[in-house]
Amino acid sequence: MKPASPLRRLPGLFLLLFCLGAQAQVPVPRYEDEQKADVTVALPPAPKQQDLLRFPTSWTDNQIFIDTGNLVFGDDDTLSYTLVVRGAGGASNVTFESMRCRSGERRVNAYGRADGSWSRARSSDWVRIIDRGINRYYFEFWIDTFCAGKTLEPKRTLLDNVRRGGRERVMSIPD
């Protein structure tokens, strides 16, 4: 059998070089808003009891509250909010967090202390929101409360959604 001509291998060589060159390029950001400098949101005052709006749930004994007095609506479909999760025994966890509607990501900006001050999170990386067990409220906030698709809800609609535990559902009665 006659060996293949070097010219016949040339297209394969070009394809290999093209693929290797493509891998060596700088990766393109996954989302448009990652091209912007990540803005640090100013920390709010400690939540006041009268500003806490309970998010009703049936899947946990924890009580979940949003501080309605300190919602920060970003210009890029990002909401920053104070979350208070109160356990059945009365202990509370307070966090100041941000959520991106467009990409379905969230991050913790700071943790609340008992004296009302904040401790900035050591890592405030954005993490993908998934429907998982006890932290299911993040998924519900993203899918059914804070966001309409990939767009942040207006404040009034968002607060109505929190009050009722999600978007209003229209029931159709069959004829």
C-alpha positions as a printed NumPy array, in Angstrom:
array([[  0.   ,   0.   ,   0.   ],
       [  1.266,   3.396,  -0.928],
       [  1.815,   5.921,   1.947],
       [ -0.475,   8.956,   1.977],
       [  0.826,  12.051,   0.309],
       [  1.897,  14.836,   2.733],
       [ -0.507,  17.133,   0.888],
       [ -3.452,  14.907,   1.81 ],
       [ -2.601,  15.398,   5.517],
       [ -2.506,  19.196,   5.192],
       [ -6.244,  19.847,   5.836],
       [ -6.076,  17.762,   9.021],
       [ -2.985,  19.649,  10.153],
       [ -4.718,  22.999,   9.576],
       [ -7.747,  21.795,  11.553],
       [ -5.514,  20.694,  14.435],
       [ -3.659,  24.025,  14.478],
       [ -6.95 ,  25.919,  14.368],
       [ -8.323,  23.972,  17.34 ],
       [ -5.137,  24.473,  19.352],
       [ -5.16 ,  28.189,  18.542],
       [ -8.788,  28.5  ,  19.635],
       [ -7.932,  26.963,  23.01 ],
       [ -5.085,  29.412,  23.531],
       [ -7.355,  32.456,  23.16 ],
       [ -8.572,  34.407,  26.18 ],
       [-11.941,  33.012,  27.306],
       [-14.99 ,  35.153,  26.565],
       [-17.061,  36.107,  29.644],
       [-20.135,  33.937,  30.081],
       [-22.471,  36.87 ,  30.697],
       [-22.385,  40.433,  29.386],
       [-22.517,  41.89 ,  32.882],
       [-19.322,  40.058,  33.873],
       [-17.461,  42.416,  31.545],
       [-18.329,  45.295,  33.89 ],
       [-16.37 ,  45.782,  37.086],
       [-18.147,  43.978,  39.906],
       [-19.764,  46.731,  41.953],
       [-19.68 ,  46.382,  45.729],
       [-23.055,  47.302,  47.164],
       [-23.021,  49.507,  50.26 ],
       [-24.053,  47.613,  53.371],
       [-27.488,  48.57 ,  54.694],
       [-28.442,  49.298,  58.292],
       [-29.478,  46.309,  60.404],
       [-33.006,  45.135,  59.591],
       [-35.849,  46.508,  61.713],
       [-38.561,  44.138,  62.907],
       [-41.323,  46.304,  61.362],
       [-39.653,  46.085,  57.919],
       [-39.439,  42.281,  57.858],
       [-41.871,  40.672,  55.42 ],
       [-42.353,  36.937,  55.87 ],
       [-42.033,  34.664,  52.856],
       [-44.543,  31.84 ,  53.444],
       [-43.277,  28.308,  52.898],
       [-44.635,  24.821,  53.422],
       [-41.365,  22.922,  52.996],
       [-39.383,  24.126,  56.035],
       [-40.005,  24.95 ,  59.691],
       [-37.692,  27.959,  59.353],
       [-39.277,  31.376,  58.991],
       [-37.891,  33.355,  56.071],
       [-38.045,  37.163,  55.985],
       [-37.002,  39.867,  53.522],
       [-36.117,  43.324,  54.848],
       [-38.384,  45.569,  52.765],
       [-36.694,  48.728,  54.041],
       [-33.385,  48.035,  52.316],
       [-33.959,  46.608,  48.841],
       [-31.334,  47.758,  46.321],
       [-32.42 ,  47.491,  42.675],
       [-29.41 ,  47.396,  40.361],
       [-29.529,  48.648,  36.792],
       [-28.578,  45.219,  35.444],
       [-31.419,  43.023,  36.792],
       [-29.607,  42.542,  40.095],
       [-31.369,  42.818,  43.439],
       [-29.533,  43.188,  46.746],
       [-31.556,  42.411,  49.858],
       [-31.289,  41.483,  53.517],
       [-32.449,  37.952,  54.283],
       [-33.384,  36.807,  57.786],
       [-33.857,  33.085,  58.402],
       [-35.259,  32.292,  61.846],
       [-35.115,  28.719,  63.086],
       [-37.8  ,  26.974,  65.145],
       [-35.705,  27.549,  68.293],
       [-35.608,  31.314,  67.675],
       [-32.022,  31.684,  66.421],
       [-31.663,  33.996,  63.409],
       [-29.201,  34.139,  60.536],
       [-28.974,  37.524,  58.84 ],
       [-27.253,  37.952,  55.476],
       [-27.025,  40.73 ,  52.923],
       [-27.172,  39.071,  49.507],
       [-27.472,  39.811,  45.808],
       [-29.285,  37.925,  43.055],
       [-28.932,  38.197,  39.282],
       [-32.149,  37.472,  37.444],
       [-30.499,  37.22 ,  34.028],
       [-28.066,  34.452,  34.94 ],
       [-29.809,  32.807,  37.916],
       [-26.926,  33.429,  40.302],
       [-26.649,  34.685,  43.867],
       [-23.974,  35.68 ,  46.316],
       [-23.601,  36.591,  49.976],
       [-22.146,  40.077,  50.437],
       [-22.074,  40.154,  54.254],
       [-23.189,  38.382,  57.412],
       [-25.132,  40.162,  60.147],
       [-23.797,  40.259,  63.701],
       [-25.864,  40.3  ,  66.906],
       [-24.914,  43.956,  67.55 ],
       [-26.422,  45.042,  64.186],
       [-23.094,  45.454,  62.373],
       [-21.955,  43.524,  59.307],
       [-19.013,  41.279,  58.53 ],
       [-18.145,  41.241,  54.808],
       [-18.173,  37.766,  53.282],
       [-14.682,  36.355,  52.691],
       [-15.8  ,  35.029,  49.358],
       [-18.577,  36.792,  47.535],
       [-18.362,  34.742,  44.359],
       [-21.497,  34.356,  42.298],
       [-22.952,  30.829,  42.529],
       [-25.6  ,  29.216,  40.366],
       [-29.041,  28.877,  41.962],
       [-30.386,  25.336,  42.042],
       [-33.48 ,  23.81 ,  43.623],
       [-31.982,  22.071,  46.622],
       [-33.503,  21.103,  49.977],
       [-33.419,  23.542,  52.85 ],
       [-32.124,  26.439,  50.703],
       [-34.982,  26.078,  48.258],
       [-36.076,  29.66 ,  48.925],
       [-33.27 ,  30.928,  46.675],
       [-34.736,  28.964,  43.79 ],
       [-38.238,  30.234,  44.582],
       [-36.978,  33.822,  44.858],
       [-35.345,  33.519,  41.434],
       [-38.041,  31.553,  39.59 ],
       [-41.226,  32.846,  41.169],
       [-40.717,  35.927,  43.353],
       [-37.951,  38.425,  42.518],
       [-37.624,  37.757,  38.809],
       [-39.986,  37.448,  35.845],
       [-37.975,  35.319,  33.467],
       [-34.594,  37.029,  33.305],
       [-35.942,  40.436,  34.334],
       [-36.155,  41.877,  37.836],
       [-39.728,  42.514,  38.982],
       [-40.734,  46.095,  39.897],
       [-40.672,  46.769,  43.66 ],
       [-44.45 ,  46.668,  44.215],
       [-44.853,  43.38 ,  42.304],
       [-41.831,  41.885,  44.042],
       [-43.232,  42.712,  47.508],
       [-46.64 ,  41.291,  46.549],
       [-44.873,  38.113,  45.387],
       [-42.985,  37.846,  48.701],
       [-46.219,  38.348,  50.674],
       [-48.015,  35.497,  48.948],
       [-45.004,  33.184,  48.543],
       [-44.612,  33.588,  44.796],
       [-46.258,  35.02 ,  41.722],
       [-50.052,  35.185,  41.636],
       [-51.45 ,  32.239,  39.787],
       [-54.606,  32.525,  37.729],
       [-56.774,  29.462,  38.105],
       [-58.89 ,  28.51 ,  35.127],
       [-62.115,  26.689,  35.816],
       [-63.06 ,  24.206,  33.112],
       [-66.491,  24.664,  31.493]])
